[in-house]
Amino acid sequence: MIRTRIIILLIGILLISCQAVSVTSTPEITLLPATATPDIVSLTRTAIEDVVGKQRVQVNWVSINGDTIFAVNYLTDLDPNNDPEAFFEEFNQTTLIASTFFSQADMQAEALIVMAEDQNSPTTQENPPLYEVVVDKNLIASWVGGKISENVFINSWFVVPLPDQ
C-alpha cells in the first residue's frame, strides 16, 4: 500500500514538472529491487524509525524515466498547521538522516525525495501528503562534505507544492 502511494506521489510530482516544461509524455516509473543497496535501505529505515516510530517508514530506490531516486516516506501524527515546530523538527531530522545514508550509497541517484503522510488519512491524488521535499545529490554532497551548513542545506530543499498551495 505504501509503495502504491509512493508511485502515486511520484506521478504527481512528475506531472507537475511536465506541466512546468510543457512535456506531454507519461513518466516511466519503476521500483528498483531493494537488493541494489540492502544495507543502505535497511539502515535508513531503522534510523528513521527511531525518530518516527516502528512500522511507519518506507524506503525505496525508484527509477523515473531512467533517473534513480531515493524515496523515503513516513507516517506521522504531527500536523504542520497545528504544531509546526514539532512537525518540522521531525521532518528535518528525517530528511537529514536520509541524506546522510543517501551519500553513502553506491547507487548513482539523482535526488532524494522525502514525504510525510498523515497517519490517519492515506495519501491519494485527492489527499496529498502533509509535506514533501526533493533534495539534489549535489546539495547532499556539499552538506556531507562540510561545504555548506545544516541551515543552508535545509533551506535549499525544493518543497513540492501541494495542490491547494
N, C-alpha and C positions, 0 to 999 in steps of 0.2 A: 504494500500500500504506500509506503514512504517512497519507494522507487517510482511509482506512478506519479506521485506528487512532484518529485524531482523533475521528471520528464515534462509534466505539465508546466512547471515553473520555467524550465529551460526553454520550452517552446514559446512561452510568453515573453521571456527576455529577448529571444531571437526575433520574434515578430515585431517587438518594439524597435529593435535595432534595424530590422529590414525596412520598416516604415520610415525610419530616420534617414536611410540612404536610398530609398526607393527601389529596394530589391524585392522581387516578387516571388522568388522560388521558396519552396518549403525547406527548412533546415533538416539535415540528416543527423539524427541524434542516436547514439549507441552507448549503452552502458558497457564499460570495459570490465573484463574479469578482475576480481579483487586479487587474483594471483599475480598480477603485474607487480605490485608492491605490497604484499600482505602485511608486512611489519608496519609500514607507514600508516596504512588504513587502520589497522588494529590499535596501534599506539595513539593515533589521533582520536579515535573513538573513545578509548579508555580515558585519555587525558580530559577530553571534553565532558565525558560522563561524570568525572569528579567535580565539575563545575555545575552542570545542569541536572544531573541525576541519571541513574541507570535506565536503560531501555528507552532513552529519549533522543538518541543520536543516530544519524545515518551518514556514512561517509562513502563516497563512490568516486571512481575515475570515470569521466564521461567524455565521449568524443562528439563534438559538434562540428559538422562539416569538415571533419578531419583534424580539428584542433582539440587537444586534450585539455580538459578542465578538471580540477579537483573540487568536487561538490560536497559541501557539508550542510546538512540541515538538522535542526533540533527543535524539540517541543519545549515550550516554556509556559509557566503560569504567570509570568510578569507581563504587564501591559505598558507599552511605551507612552500611552496617554495618561494613565493613572499614576504610574511611578517611573518616570523617565530615567531618573538617576540609577535605580536598581536595574532596570531593563538594559540600559546601555552599558553599565558596568559588566553585566553578564555577557552581553553581545560582544563587546570589545574584547573581553578576556577569551571568549570562544574563538573569535577571529584571530587573535594573536597566537593562540595555541595552534590553530590550523595552519597559520602562516609559517610558524616555526617548523612544523612537520613537512609542509609543502617544500620548504627549502632543502630538506634532507632527502627528498625522493629522487629516485633515478629517472622517473618519467620526465619527458620533455613537455611539460604542461605549459600552457599559455597564461592561465589565470586560476585564481581561487574564487569560488562563489560560496558565500555563507548566507543561510536563510534561517530566520527564526519564525516558527509557526506557533499559533495559539493552540495549546494542548486540548482545549475544549471545542475547537472549531477547525476541522480539517481544511487544509488549503485546497482550493479548486480554482478554476478560471474565474468564477464569480466571487470567490472569497480569497483574496490574495494573502500572502504571508504578512506577518507583522512588520518585518524589516528584512532587507536583503542588500548585500554589497557584493561587488566584483572587485577583486584586488589583482592588479597586474603583477606578473612574475618579476619584472624589473624593480618594482617598488618593494616587493618582498626581499629581493636580494640586497637592495640598498639598506633596508632596515636591519636585516640579519647581519649584514656586513658592517653595521655601525656608521653608515654614511648619513643616515637621517635619524632623527629622534623618534621615539614612540609616538609622541603627539603629532608630529608632522606625518608620520606613517598613517595613523588613524584618520587624520584629516584628508588624506589623499585617496581614500577608498571611494569608488564610484558607487553611490547609492542608487539602486534601481528604483525608478519612480513607480509608485503604485498607481493603479488606475484612477483612484479618486484624488490624486495629488495634482 
